[in-house]
């Protein structure tokens, strides 16, 4: 990505303006440019390339609805002929344009034999800080997308651990792992119960970074590398894209990269319970009762409600260090997608101010998030006749809320945010191809960067 965005002051002029400003811009152009645009029937929408009298590119103009939208220019890099372009745009929108330009170059081609040989255009922006920041945001987004896009055969618990180890090596962090039956020795019974049926050994990945004197922020990511549903097996249509069920882990690793790359003054901890929810003779059964790390007993109503089981042990551990804030990401419920669709991530929080600040942070950078209610009257839907609680209610309504309420039982005193995300684009949008996607990590990063200066 580094060669696609440069802190330079040379190149073919690339004018990026809003549709509302197009006519006034056009009025200031020379007659040759006006004639060319008229003959090309350019109506002030999208890209127009304007040649000089020798047929060379003299300038390019890209007209969008809203230049503050971080994805407005997401397809531009693949539309322009190769060469270097010099950005001409309102200074207050350069940050958005830079990110959209870079993220538009993203392509997951690991398994494609004949990779595209097309050389992409580069963009010059005369601002080193903006270039460096845009590259960091694009790289973190690309990491999240790559992890989600990778097929489950190549993205199992051990592979998530390798990614964490690589980040720790890059940014001078540390990674510890608790693997297999050691989970029982160290009291992580629900992580073990969900993952024990797989030949890919379950584990808890524990990444730490930063100065211990700084405020402790702990990220927890659901790392279910493939979700068959367990013995309550999913139908084939529901299982098809379950490689993305480790999307929570992908998100906290992408967010961790952002935090470390920007050297935020926080003490960072990342906990990832990484498992495969498989079927075997020792698989967790409906009706079984497991004892969680916190000591609460849980009757298993449905083995396909496994994400909350692995998360609850990790959340209980997260509180042990008395952090300032716990944030978890998980592809937890289809109910959230029914409520908000696939492109708007919902979140829950036990702190109104934190929730408001994260929402505001996301609104400023085209990373919208939507707060959902922790509606406590639904809490008794977890009642069990033989255990402290079940892992999910028998009725399907309000599924995203009840999943969040389950997790909240494992948070006693800490400010907490729970994201229930899709982690996947089901249609192509500008700068957002089909497949893995990062939802909310830029919003959370901007919130953290504002709070912990």
PyMOL commands that set and color helices and strands:
alter all, ss='L'
color gray80, all
select helices_A, chain A and resi 2-4+19-27+31-39+76-78+91-103+128-149+152-154+157-171+182-185+189-195+236-239+242-261+307-319+334-340+352-363+376-382+399-408+441-451
alter helices_A, ss='H'
color red, helices_A
select strands_A, chain A and resi 5-6+12-18+46-51+57-64+84-88+122-124+174-179+203-209+216-227+267-277+289-291+297-299+325-330+345-349+369-371+389-390+416-420+424-425+435-436
alter strands_A, ss='S'
color yellow, strands_A
deselect
rebuild
show_as cartoon
